[in-house]
Amino acid sequence: MPSLHQAVLVEETMHVLNVKSGGRYLDATLGGGTHSEELLRRCAPDGRVWSLDVDREALKRAGDRFASFGNRWQGLEENFRHLGRVADEHHLPPLDGILFDLGFSSDALADRAKGLSFLEDGPLDMRFGPKANEDGLTAADIINAWSEQDLEKMMRNYGEERFARRIAAGIVKARNVTRIIGTFDLVTVIRSSVPASYERGRIHPATRTFQALRIAVNDELEALKEAIEGSRYILANGGRLAVISFHSLEDRIVKHTFRSMPEFQVLTKKPLCPAPAEIKINPRARSAKLRAIQKR
Ligand SMILES: C[S@@+](CC[C@H](N)C(=O)[O-])C[C@H]1O[C@@H](n2cnc3c(N)ncnc32)[C@H](O)[C@@H]1O
């Protein structure tokens, strides 16, 4: 089945990466494959692209889609937090560009088995794929085992959830009766823990808790720091690194980690954001921010 995912900031990303014929590029977040395909097209006829993802289905889909590019494309089931090892093991040359387009794809969201959506009933898993974390931790493990204080902290820090304390208390009360195993079980607990007025807010009352859990399960913020750090060693001189983030926690890390790397020049003083026309056709783009740096 073709990918449902609509990539964001494609033109802007190709521009900041200065993609050129014969270049070597790493798409650290393959997803639906649009950015990878665009990289492949623009580095033709002999440039190469390596695409990573922890989501096995994304790699399977891309395998079919990119067959015609032959050995110019290689898909790797790897976690981007281990870029140094990945580059060694797969004999990557110094790269002209690396892209991170963070978060999850619409395909992952639509896959009930991943349990990422609060609108579909599925298991409370939330791993992007088998290599998303080292210890196989799932959202159900967190919900059923973490202390009330740790649950509250997770929702506050990763979800900026203002009812974190009430929801944590609700979770502990509910799990004392029976294990919370499904996404809808968790949504029910959240709904019964927050004030009724929260239902009438701009976002679904489970939005922030689900975001926090997803970040915790996939250890997204630590993985991002390690990935940017890892990129500095595998880029060629003059090579560029571009990161698309979707919320302020990620963008803050990108901005600060970029600033902490003196051998890089910042190419985007302010982050690039999608034009209104893009947001109109793809509302998910509204929170996207693109930042880029270049190795001196
Ligand atoms: C927003 S999507 C990328 C969309 C893609 N740029 C496109 O053109 O369709 C993000 C992808 O990154 C993957 N991902 C998230 N964290 C990862 C990690 N630590 N290592 C590797 N892939 C990861 C997700 O599984 C997801 O497929």
PDBQT file of the ligand as one rigid body, heavy atoms in Angstrom, charges set to zero:
ROOT
HETATM    1  C1  LIG A 301       7.835  12.485  10.125  1.00  0.00    +0.000 C 
HETATM    2  S1  LIG A 301       8.346  10.920   9.623  1.00  0.00    +0.000 S 
HETATM    3  C2  LIG A 301       9.426  11.240   8.271  1.00  0.00    +0.000 C 
HETATM    4  C3  LIG A 301       8.706  11.535   6.989  1.00  0.00    +0.000 C 
HETATM    5  C4  LIG A 301       9.623  11.586   5.782  1.00  0.00    +0.000 C 
HETATM    6  N1  LIG A 301      10.549  12.681   5.830  1.00  0.00    +0.000 N 
HETATM    7  C5  LIG A 301       8.851  11.596   4.487  1.00  0.00    +0.000 C 
HETATM    8  O1  LIG A 301       9.322  12.230   3.514  1.00  0.00    +0.000 OA
HETATM    9  O2  LIG A 301       7.796  10.964   4.400  1.00  0.00    +0.000 OA
HETATM   10  C6  LIG A 301       9.496  10.450  10.872  1.00  0.00    +0.000 C 
HETATM   11  C7  LIG A 301      10.048   9.050  10.739  1.00  0.00    +0.000 C 
HETATM   12  O3  LIG A 301      11.180   8.938  11.618  1.00  0.00    +0.000 OA
HETATM   13  C8  LIG A 301      11.179   7.663  12.200  1.00  0.00    +0.000 C 
HETATM   14  N2  LIG A 301      11.956   7.742  13.442  1.00  0.00    +0.000 N 
HETATM   15  C9  LIG A 301      11.598   8.341  14.590  1.00  0.00    +0.000 A 
HETATM   16  N3  LIG A 301      12.570   8.194  15.512  1.00  0.00    +0.000 NA
HETATM   17  C10 LIG A 301      13.561   7.486  14.928  1.00  0.00    +0.000 A 
HETATM   18  C11 LIG A 301      14.841   7.041  15.362  1.00  0.00    +0.000 A 
HETATM   19  N4  LIG A 301      15.279   7.278  16.618  1.00  0.00    +0.000 N 
HETATM   20  N5  LIG A 301      15.629   6.366  14.491  1.00  0.00    +0.000 NA
HETATM   21  C12 LIG A 301      15.188   6.134  13.221  1.00  0.00    +0.000 A 
HETATM   22  N6  LIG A 301      13.985   6.520  12.750  1.00  0.00    +0.000 NA
HETATM   23  C13 LIG A 301      13.176   7.199  13.592  1.00  0.00    +0.000 A 
HETATM   24  C14 LIG A 301       9.727   7.330  12.405  1.00  0.00    +0.000 C 
HETATM   25  O4  LIG A 301       9.540   5.957  12.496  1.00  0.00    +0.000 OA
HETATM   26  C15 LIG A 301       9.075   7.956  11.161  1.00  0.00    +0.000 C 
HETATM   27  O5  LIG A 301       8.932   7.005  10.146  1.00  0.00    +0.000 OA
ENDROOT
TORSDOF 0
